[in-house]
């Protein structure tokens, strides 16, 4: 299976005002003029291009690996937008004018179905992000920082497993 989505989540009020993340004003980069804080732009979950794919390949005709499945899922999408601030917590430029890098992940797993104690079970083991793609979740968005636009907080490849109860015989 696979799907592609082309979408846009823009708003004339792209900034979310709350006590936890105050936005004091907006600095225009070319003039250093402070203007009102609300402005149009993409919302923080805007991903204009997104491709998802998933599936499994059953090995039901091979006697040695009977009831064994290979499962996968993949996702590739445009990076999410983020806001840039000054060291005074003033929004720098337009909301969402910068984006995280393109996101990609590929997950692979093997699943074995078996009978035990009069029940039907499935044991699955696999790797999330098997390609070890660099998908950052944190960015230094302080325009006055020497580490401005430094990405970090990368998700790593991980082994996952699970056992499922599928029912009685």
N, C-alpha and C positions, 0 to 999 in steps of 0.2 A: 504494500500500500504506500501511497505517497500523496502529498498535497503541497500546493504552493499558495501562499496568501500574499496579496498586494494590498496594503492598508495604509491609512494615515490617521493619526490621532493628534490633531492640532486643535488648539483652542485660542480664543481671544483673551482668555484669562489662564495662562499656563502656570502661574505661580500659586503654590499652596501656602497660605499664611497660617502659621500656628506658633504656639509659644515655644515649642521645641527647636524650631529652625526659623528664627526671625530673619526677615529680609528687610534691611533698613532703607534701601534705595537702589537705584540702578545707575551705574556709571557708563556713560557713552565713551567708548575707547578713543575716538578721535578728538574729543573735546574735554574729557574729564568732567563733564557736567553731570550733576545728579538730577535724575528725573523721577517721576512717580514709580513705585515698585511694580505695578501690574503691567504686563505686556503680553502680546500674542507669541505663540511658539508651539513646538511639539510637547506633548505630555511625556512624562518620564518613562512610560512603557511603549513609546512609539517605535515600532520595528517595521518599516515599510516593506521589506522583503523577507519572507520566512518560508523555508522549505522543511517539511517534516516527512520522514519515511520510517516505516516499521514493517516487520514481517518475521516469518519463521520458515524454516525448511525442515520438514519431517523426514527422517531416515527410516521409513517404515518397511522398505523392501530388503534391507541388509540384515541378515540374521544375527550378526554379532552385536550390532548396536540397535536392536529393535526397541522401539519406543523412546528414541532419543531425538530431540529437536535442537536446531540451531536457531536462536532468535536474535534479532538486532533492532536497534532504533537509531535514527540519525536526525540531527537538527542543524541547520545552517540559517543564520539570520543576520540582518543588519544590526550593528551594535546600538544599544540604547543611548539616548541623548543624556547629557548632564549639564548642569549650570556651573559657571565659573564665577568665583567671588574674589574680592580684594581681601587684604588682611583685616579690614574694618567691617567685614561681613556685608559689603555692598555688592550687589549683582553686577558683574562685569559683562557688558555686551547684552545680547538678546538671550532670553531663556532657551535652553537646549541647543545652543549654537555649536557645541562640541559633542562628539559621539565616542562611545567605547569602540574598540576594534570589532571587526566581524566575528561573530560567535560561531563555533563549530564543535559538535560533539558526536562521537560514534560509540555506541554501546553494544557489546556482543555477549551472548550467554549460551550455555548448553543446559538443556533440561532433560532429565531422565524420569520417566514414569515407571512406577513399580507397585506391586501388591505387597502389603505387610499387615499382619494382624486382621485379615479379612477386610481391609480397606484399600482404597486406591490413592496413591500419593504421587507427588512430583517434587523432585529435588533439583534446584537450579543454582548454577554458579556462573559468574561472568564478570566482565570488567566494564565499569562505567568510564567513559572518555578514554577508550583504548589507544587513541592516537596521541594522548597527552597534549592536546592543543592548548595553547596559551589563551585562556579565557579569563581575563581579569574581572574582579568584582569591586575593586576599589581604585580610585584615582585621586591624585593630589590636584585639586581644582582651585588652589590659591594662586592667583596670577602673580602675586608678589613673592612667591616661594622659589628658591633655586631649583627645587624638584618639581616645578609646575609641569603637569601632564605626565607624571610618572605613574604608571599603572602597577598594581600589586594585588595581593589576595587571590592568587591563581588557584583554581580548582585542580586537583591532581587526579591521576588515574587511581581508581579504587576497585578492589575486588569486593563483590557483593554476593550473597547467597541467601537462599530462602527454601523453606519446605512448605508445600501446600497440601492440604487435605482436599482430594477431588471427589470423594464420596465412597459409598459401599460398592462391593462387587457388582 
